[in-house]
């Protein structure tokens, strides 16, 4: 599957779908934070990705997509799954300490980290003047996030640092995935990420979660269902289809909506205050994403090509 295709003109319906998917991904940080009010972090991850794995298998079977990887590809799939497992473990533990709005901002530093890694490890993907300007804006936004200590405890700083580590692992995984998609389909990559990670999350839950299940009410069920049905299953399938038809260049014009939606939903649903520093960080990170997109011919990270967002 090529990332850039001649059929990249977006219809109004396709534009609305792409924007809607990015809004869903932005809201996902709120859903994760809310689900942790009922489940321990590893229990929540095991439930979310266990159900998502079953749904992805069913979709692949119904659509006739093979889940058998090419010969000799099992080892890189295992390596990619290890990165995925470490990334998501850090994300879920981090959200027990920090806020959803901080999570929305820090996880969306991934394109800037990937940009830096790509310059050194992906041939032909160099940092240009525009990309450097976007990178500076993104870094400035990150500084503002960590300066946002209004009403925050030391535990929030720990959560922010864990999220920063998770985002760095995600960037490394995305760079690694760019090599994998040359010989392995994105469906297979995501399937094996979850296939190997779900048992590890399930094994860690009774040991590290205290408790595994605190309460199960409608809100917690809706939060898990939102992650399973919309941000993992539907969004992945829909974004993959849009990439196949329109290419990454057109779609990444909407990526800036992800941090915006995350911060707004955190305020609307979780009543997290939008502080002055949060607002400045949001403006800087969003501007950085837009500037990077202006300087990137093929799009940053190519979301949906073998990636599941936190």
N, C-alpha and C positions, 0 to 999 in steps of 0.2 A: 504494500500500500504506500503510495507516494504521499509525502506530506504536502506538496504543492501541486495543484492540479489546475488545468486550464478552466475547469468549471468552478471558479471560486466566487462568482457573482452571487451575492446573497439575496434571496427574495425576502419580502417583509415577513413571511411566515418563518423562514429559516433564521432570520435575524432575531425574531421574537423568541424562538426556541433556544438559540445560542445565549441570548441575554438571560432567559429564564434559568438555564442550566447554571450559569455563573452565579445568579442570585441564590439558587439552591445550594451551591457549594459554599457560598458565603454564610448562609444560615446553618451550615453543618456544624460549625464550631459551637453554636448555641445548642444544637441538638445533643452534641457530645456532652457538654457541660450539664445539661438538664438530665440526661440519662444517668450520669454519675451520682445523682441524688437518690437513685434507687439501687444501682449496681456498683460493685467494686470495679476498678478500671479494667482488670484482666477479664473479669466476668462479662462486662459490657462489650469488650472487644471480641471475645469468643462468641457471644450471642450474635452480635452484628455481622461478623464476617462468616460465621457458620451458616446463618440463614442466607446471606448473600452468595456464598459458595454454592449452595443448593440451587438457588435461583439462576445463577450463571450457568451451571451445568444443564439445567432444564432448558434455558434459552438456547444454548449451543446445540443441544440435541434436537430441539424443535426447528432450528434454522439450518441444520445440517452442517454446522461448523465442527471440524475435528479438534479434539482436545489432546490428541496424541502429538507430542513435540517431535521435531525432526531428530534423526539419529545423532547422538553426540551432544545434544542440547540440554540434557537433564542437569548436568553439573552447573552451567551458568544460571539455570532456573533456580536451583537450590541457593546459589550465592545471592541472587536477586531477592529471593524469599527471606533470607536471613536479614538483608538490609531492610526489607519491608517490615519484618517483625520487630526489629530494634526500633525503627522509626515510630511505628504505631504504639509500641510499649511506652516509649518516652512521651508521646503525645497524650495518651490516656492518663498516665501518672501525672503529667504536668497539669492537666486540667483539674486535678483534685486540689491544686494549689492556686492557680492563677485564674484570671477572668476570661470570659469568652471573647471580649473585645480585644484584649491583648493577644489571645490566640489567633484571632482573625488577622491581626496585623503581622505578628511574627511569622506565622506559617506562610504568609504571602511575601516573605522575603526570599522564598525559594528561587524565583526567577533570577534574582540578582546573584545568589550563590551559584546557580547553575551557569550563569553567564561567565562568572569568574573561572569555574572549573573547565568550561568548554574551551576557553581561550588557551588553556594549557594541555588539555587532553583530547579534544575533538578537532581533527584536522579541518581547516577551512572555516572554523567558527571563531573568528577573532573579535576582540573588543575594538570597536570603532569609536570615533569621537562622540557620536550620539549615544552609543551604548555606555560609554564611560560616564557621560552626563547623567544617564538614568541610574547607573550604579551608585554615583555620588548621592543622588536624591534618595535612593533606597536606603543607603547607609545612614544618611541623616535622619530618615524616618525611624530607623531602628534605634538610634541614639535617643530619640524623643520617647519611644516606647519605654525604654529602660529608665528614663528620667521621670516617667509618670508614676510617682510614688504617692499621690494624693490618697490618703486613707488606706495605703497598702502596708501589709506586714512583710516580714522577712520571708515568709512562705511564698508570697507572690513573686518575689525575686527568684526564688528557687524554681518555681514553676516556669517563669519566663526563660530562665537559663536552660531548663530541660527542653522547652519548646524550641529554643534556638539550636540546641544540639540535634533535636529531631529534624528540624528543617535542613540542617547541614547534611544529615544522613539522607534525607529525601533528595536533595540536590545531587548527591553522589549516586544514588539509585537511579535518578532520571538520566544522568550522563551514561551510566552503565546500560540502561534500557535502550538508549539510542543505538547502541551496538546490537542489542538483542533483536530489535524489530527488523533488522535486515534479514534474519533467517527464521524468526519465530513470530507468530501473529500476536497482536495485542491481547486478544481473548485468551490465548494460551498463557501469556505472561501473567495476566491478572489471576487466572484460575489457579496457577501453581503458586503464586504469592499467597493466596488464601489457603490453598490445600495444605501447605506446609506450616503456615503460621497458626491456623485455628487450633490444632492439637497442642501447640506450645502455649497459647493463651489459656486453653482449657486446663492444662497441667499447672500453670502458674496461679490460676485463680484460687484454688483452695489453700494454697500455701501463702500467697502474698496479699490476697484481699481480706480485709477484716471490716465488715463481713462481706461475703460474696453477694448476698442480696439483702439490702436494708429494707426496702419497701417496693412494692409493685402497684402502681396506680395508673390511671388513664394517662396522665402526663408523661410518665416514664415510658409506657408502652408506645405512645405516639412518637416520642423522641427516638426510640429504637427503630420503630417502623419507618420514620422519616429517613433515617440513615440507610436502612436496608433497601427500601423500595425506591426512594428518590435519588439520594446522593450517590449511592454505590451502584445500584442496578440500573435504574432508568437513565441516570445522567451518563453513566459509562457507555451504555448502548447507543443513546442518542448522540453523544459527542463523537463517538467512533463513526457513526453514520455520516454526521456532518463533515468530519474530516475527510472521509472517502469521497464525498460529493463536491465539497467546496474548498478543501485545503486549510492548512493551519493559519496562513497569512490573514485570511478574511476573519476567521473565528477569533483570533487573539485580540481583535479590536475590542472585545467584550470582557476580557479578563480583569480589567480594572474594577469591574462591578463586584468582584469577589470580596475584597476587603471592605468596600463601602457597605455592601449588604451585611457582612458580618458584624460590623460596628453598630449599624442601625438596628438590626434584630436583637443584638445584645441589650441595647437600651430599651427597645419596645417590649421584649418578652421577659428578660431577666432583670430589667430595671437597673442595669449598670450605667452609671453616669458617664456621659461623654465629656471628659475633662478637656481643658484647653490644650494640654499636651497630647492627649489622644487625637484631638482634631488636627493638630499640626502634623502628627505622625501619619495620620490617614491621608492628608493632602500630599505630603512628601512621597509616601510609598505609592499612592495612586499615580501621581505625576511621573515618578520614576518608571513605573510599569508602562505608561503611555509613551514615554521617551524611548525606552528600550525597544518597544514595538516598532517605533518609527525607524529605528536603526537595524532592525532584524529582518532579514529577508524571509526566513523560514519560520519565525515565531519561536518564542522561548519555551522550552520544556515540552511542547506539543502535548498538552494535557489530553488524556484519553488514550494515548498510544502506549498502553502498558502501564498506566499510572492510576492508582486510586487515591484520591485526595483524602487527607486526614479527616 
